[in-house]
Amino acid sequence: MPGSGLSFAMIKQGRLQDSYEQAAQVLSADPLSARAHSLLGTSLLRSGEFRNSIESLYTALKLNDSEALALAGLSDIEYFENRPRRAYEGLKRAVTLDPYEPDYYVSLARASSRLEYYTEAAEAYQKFLDVSPKTDAERRARIKGLIDFYRYLGSTKIHRPGGKEISTVPFDIVNNRPFIDVKVNGKGPLRFVIDTGASLSVISVKTAQKLGIKSVAKGGNARAIGGTGTFPILYGLLDSMMIGETKIESVPVYIRTVHSTDDAPEAERADGYIGLSMLGSFAMTLDYKAKAMTLDRSQISDDAAAAKPDASKSGEKKEAEASPVPPGLVDYEIPIRSTSGGWPAPRPIFRDWTILSISSLTRVRPSALFPNPPSSETVSKG
């Protein structure tokens, strides 16, 4: 229908208000236009109006169950509400219905990585490169590097927690940054900063060389948030990191230069940064008064056990599954928080303006590796 194409083009240009108004005009002329409903819902979704977008997107699917844009939009909502399996299944169908829409492949890669289907995530990003315009060479280089990293990971399960379920370690405050001692691949102690602005963890080039850690993939350049200049994006995979008596295996990292002044004392020099995604398997408490960090994965285990279906309620479960309620209209949740690199992030708890603890919002292990392609400002300042 005339006007729908213009609305879609406006979405691509980021003119979401204009796209919404154009789709509304189409609907005023044809209230049963599935395409116009999907465009209206997508404009709302990309504006952050999750709840309001659901009705339009679902209406589009009721009118035409092969409306790929609506299916992709509802699948994105499933992803944001931490239902990656449903998002993955919806997006697999969306790319089948419309195999030439690049955005669907980005969303599919994101859902695949959350499920730790890294080979499929790599394939989805490769399809994105195949069907998207050959512009923005720097972004394409970053995605190629990410594809190589996903292929390297294959079926690897990252951030596997072990050791004691509850472990407390001291930290120092240096220039308003919390430093802790860790061991990497059994070697240390090394000084790492707990960086609430970092998604993926970072190890310095100098420390990586000392420990014999080499990059496993590379691609493109990044600019540190708040910094100037660029540096190459290098990916590495640590065998393990020990934080107190807690062990975390298969830790993906950036390998990059960590800057410090030549005259900086040893206490101010960092060997790397701990991204919050690595700590997503734990309820984490930062006690600034005691200068201690506690990692507790017993609560995560308890929640996982509690989530198992109750056999006594199996009849209720079957009835709920049979109900024709659309995805996204039941159990509506606040969209999952994520770090600048796209990783699900722990939720801070405040009291008297002091962060007492950080606990997982969803109580599940966040396994997505770069749900969004790394941007030029993905890496934390160092």
Buried (B, 14 or more C-beta within 10 A) or exposed (E): EEBBEBBBEBBEEEBBEBBBBBBBEBBEEEEEBBBBBBBBBBBBBBBEBBEEBBBBBBBBBEBBEEBBBBBBBBBBBBBBBBBBEBBBBBBBBBBEBBEEBBBBBBBBBBBBBBBBBBEBBBBBBBBBBEBBEEEEEBBBBBBBBBBBBBBBBEEBEBBBBEBBBBBBBEBEEBEEBBBBBBBBBEEBEBBBBBBBBBBBBBBBBEBBEEBEBEBBBBBBBBBBBEBEEBBBBBBBBBEBBBBBBBBBBBBBBBBBEBEBEEEEEEEBBBBBBBBBBBBBBBBBBBBEEEEBBBBBBEBBBEBEEEEEEEEEEEEEEEEEEEEEEBBBEEEEEEBBBBBBBBBBBBBBEEEEEEBBBBBBBBBBBBBBBBBBBBBBBBBBBB
